[in-house]
Amino acid sequence: MIRSLALSLVLSGGAMAQDKYVVALDGTFAPHAMPTMDGGVEGFNVDLANTIGERLGTEMEIVATQFSGILPGLQAGTYDFVVAPTTITEERAANYLFSEGYLNTDFQFVVKADADDISDLEGFKGKVIAVNKGSVYDSWARGLTDEIGWTVESYGTATDAVQAVLSGRADATVAGNTVMAWAAKQTPGVKLSYLYSTGLVWGMPFRKGDEELRAKVEAVIECMKLDGTMAELHKKWFGIDPAEGSAAVTPRAGWGEPGFDGYVEDDHTPGCE
C-alpha cells in the first residue's frame, strides 16, 4: 500500500520503539468502558485500545478514571493519549490534537418494542420524553418543547428513563446513540427509534506536537475501518451494524478530522500494512 514519506518515517522511526503507552478512559461509561467482576474494565473502547496496542506491537496500560480529569492528565503528560470517547469540537481542537473520528455521536430515541415507527422529530408531538436529569439531552429536549410540542420529564439516571418507557410513564427516552443501543440490546421490551444526527464525531485526543504518535494510531484506526474490525466491535457492543458512511467505517483523508484545527492534509492512502 502506498504511503507518504511522512508516514513511512513515523512507522520506522524512534516512536515505534516505545514498549508501552499509558492511555485513559472513563471506566463507568457503558458500553464503552465498564467494571468487570475481577476489577478490570471491558467495553468497546477497551477493545479498541487493546487492538491498537496489538497492531502496534506495544503494551497498552489502560487507566480507568473520571472523565473530568482525563484531558488535564493528558496535557500534564500523565497519559500518552486518550481512548475515552471524546467529542471533537472547535474548542477542544484548539487545545488538543485529534485523530480522525471513529464513531458518530448522535441522539438516539428508544421506545417500547410495540410502538409505531417514528422517522422525524415531529413524530414525537404530544409524546412524553424521559431524559436523564441535567444531561445535555435534558437541556436539548427542553429547548425544543415549544417547537415539537412534546413533554419532557427528567429522571435521576438514564436507566430510570428507560424504565419509564417500559412502564408506560413515558413514550420515549433519548440519550447518546451508543448508550441507547446498548440499553436496547440489554432491555427486552424496548427498541431503537429515531436517530437525530448532530454531525459530531468522537476522536482520540493527543497532545499538540504529537503528530507522529497520532499518525501511528490513526493508521491503525483507518485499517480497522477498512478490514471490518471496527464494524465487528460496533456489532458486539452496540448490537447493531454501523450505518453506511458513518465514521466507524469511513476513513478520512489526511490526518485528523477535516475541518478542525490540527488537521493535516497529505497524500497517504488509508489502508492496512
C-alpha positions, 0 to 999 in steps of 0.5 A, a space after each residue: 500500500 502506498 504511503 507518504 514519506 511522512 508516514 513511512 518515517 513515523 512507522 520506522 522511526 524512534 516512536 515505534 520503539 516505545 514498549 508501552 503507552 499509558 492511555 485513559 478512559 472513563 471506566 463507568 461509561 457503558 458500553 464503552 468502558 465498564 467494571 468487570 467482576 475481577 476489577 478490570 474494565 471491558 467495553 468497546 473502547 477497551 477493545 479498541 485500545 487493546 487492538 491498537 496496542 496489538 497492531 502496534 506491537 506495544 503494551 497498552 496500560 489502560 487507566 480507568 478514571 473520571 472523565 473530568 480529569 482525563 484531558 488535564 492528565 493528558 496535557 500534564 503528560 500523565 497519559 500518552 493519549 486518550 481512548 475515552 470517547 471524546 467529542 471533537 469540537 472547535 474548542 477542544 481542537 484548539 487545545 488538543 490534537 485529534 485523530 480522525 473520528 471513529 464513531 458518530 455521536 448522535 441522539 438516539 430515541 428508544 421506545 417500547 418494542 410495540 410502538 409505531 415507527 417514528 422517522 422525524 422529530 415531529 413524530 414525537 408531538 404530544 409524546 412524553 420524553 424521559 431524559 436523564 436529569 441535567 444531561 445535555 439531552 435534558 437541556 436539548 429536549 427542553 429547548 425544543 418543547 415549544 417547537 415539537 410540542 412534546 413533554 419532557 420529564 427528567 429522571 435521576 439516571 438514564 436507566 430510570 428513563 428507560 424504565 419509564 418507557 417500559 412502564 408506560 410513564 413515558 413514550 420515549 427516552 433519548 440519550 447518546 446513540 451508543 448508550 441507547 443501543 446498548 440499553 436496547 440490546 440489554 432491555 427486552 421490551 424496548 427498541 431503537 427509534 429515531 436517530 437525530 444526527 448532530 454531525 459530531 464525531 468522537 476522536 482520540 485526543 493527543 497532545 499538540 506536537 504529537 503528530 507522529 504518535 497520532 499518525 501511528 494510531 490513526 493508521 491503525 484506526 483507518 485499517 480497522 475501518 477498512 478490514 471490518 474490525 471496527 464494524 465487528 466491535 460496533 456489532 458486539 457492543 452496540 448490537 447493531 451494524 454501523 450505518 453506511 458512511 458513518 465514521 466507524 467505517 469511513 476513513 478520512 483523508 489526511 490526518 485528523 478530522 477535516 475541518 478542525 484545527 490540527 488537521 493535516 492534509 497529505 497524500 497517504 492512502 488509508 489502508 492496512 500494512 
